[in-house]
Amino acid sequence: MTQALKKEFTVADGKSFLFVSDHLGGGGAPISILNLAEILAQRGHDVTIAVLSDKVWHDIPEGVTVKTLPFRYKNVWQKLRRFRLHAAKVDAWLREDAKTYDVVIANLYYAHRVVTYSSLAAQAWLCIRTDPTEALLSKRRSRPKALRRIRKLYGGRRVVAISHGILASLSDAKAAPGHGKVIHNVIDASTIERRMDQSVEVSDYIVSVGRLGLWQKRYDRLLRAYKESGITQKLVFVGDGELENVQALVRELGLESRVVFLGQKANPYPYIRHADLLVLASDYEGFGRVIAESLICGTPVVSTDCPSGPRDILTGELATCLVQTDDEQALARKMREVLEAPPVIKAEHYTCFSPDTIARRYETLAG
């Protein structure tokens, strides 16, 4: 971030924040955690991240302390008790560190399980970054078993959800938290705007950005809707994953000349910026940050109205760009409609995710 932003964010009366995370490896969650940690540190807070593994793949922001606390079970007995044993290791570090924290936030499912067995259990906020019911069911667990696990883990506890749909999902599962807050992910518009204007090797296209996965992301739904739409623009995929399976479906649908795979890109924003449309066809999301990033790039979005993030981002007049999750024909129609008459994208559609706004929400957790 720029020095000007750092000065703007600085606040008095700094607090101590402890984030607990499964890892700081790949995926959007670690990046979101690090972005938030950086902003809070720049605002004058003391920030520590306890990582429950050795997986730290990203640069650590200035002013942020990282402590790795891996645990490897050695036998079946330890595997069955891994959450309690890992919690004991966390508690041992806390005693040795002899430091108190004003705010404790556990991120990701494994960290939630560990923290609830630790001395931090009563104090910690469990930050849920994806719909817990859908996430557990996607791992082919039975619905009754998934619901029991969710109720035991989240019912009556302190929960931070990154979208309103996540809290609604907990309520539907009869796992309502004792204290629940919605705090969205940080989306730094200034960073995206600085990175989005590079040239790209494709033109006249619509884009899908993210992991190529049949579970959750539903490339199959997108490809069938794209064929149904009859639009002339090419469909460009930016991201990696189940490439062979996607390519097989492309051949089956006869779309070889119209679909382009570019793989993972360190900077996806120019590909979003130059697209005529971004499409998200997921069964579920935690937040769907690529939607907000696309709006910042000035590119309209069509998305399934899936649990639980898109409805939090595509609001007001942009809510018409949401379609029923299982209706591929509606998705095809909406893609055509938005390309023919793109909606007006305003700054107010994404400023609610600004670093300053989100940091202030987290600061209220210390109250």
ABEGO torsion letter per residue (X at the ends): XBAAAAAAABBBGBBBBBBBBABBBBEAAAAAAAAAAAAAAAAGBBBBBBBABABBABBBBBGBBBBBBBBBBABAAAAAAAAAAAAAAAAAAAAAAGBBBABBBBBEAAAAAAAAABAAAAABBBBBABBAAAAAAAAGBBAAAAAAAAAAAABGBBBBBABAAAAAAAAAAGABBABBBBBBBBBBAAAAAAAAABBBABBGBBBBBEBBBABGAGAAAAAAAAAAAGBABBBBBBEBEBAAAAAAAAAAAGAAAABBBAEBBABAAAAAAABABBBBABABBAAGAAAAAAAAAGBBBBBBBBOAAAAAABBEAAAAABBBAABAAAAAAAAAAAAABBBBBBAAAAAAABAAAAAAAAAAAAX
